[in-house]
Amino acid sequence: MSERITNSSLATSVRISTIGASIGLVGGVFLQSAQDTLVSLIPLLIALPALNALTSDLSFIIAAHITDPESTTATRKKLYQMLFVVVPFSALCVLLVSLFIAFLQEYQITQAFVIRYSVFIFGLFIITSAAVTVLSIVLGQQFSLKKKQIDGLVIPLASIVASVLTLFIIALGLLYYL
């Protein structure tokens, strides 16, 4: 019985990951719509892989802790406290490193750009983390009410949402903000 549940969870994870990869292509379409602006914004072009990886990693951590059946109010409170430190710190690291590399490549960095870019990077991390947290809570509650296995479902879904949302926010930022 346990082996059948594990195989079922694995099969579900593979299906979700395959669907997620397909959905992830939508993020590429969003970016393609703003490709000219992206190429001209060296700091964001440098930060793009880190932004996508970090938001996906954070989504994994958030979903895993929120949907853990042994999670208590105290452990969730610790998760939220950790997020209030890690999310801004991650955003700051990506911001500083991408600006530093852009500076080394002689990209014209103005004070106005640094302010807009900073707001954008911090906003991206906050919006993505909040969306994944809400998604994980809602899906976790829905699956626990139906007494279904959620191991192989919520975490990949959260990662997919984080990745696509990150690319979508970047595309919107390129088109309308930066």
Summary of the structure (lengths in Angstrom):
residues: 178
radius of gyration: 18.1
end to end distance: 54.1
largest distance: 62.1
contacts: 545
relative contact order: 0.20
helix: 85%
strand: 0%
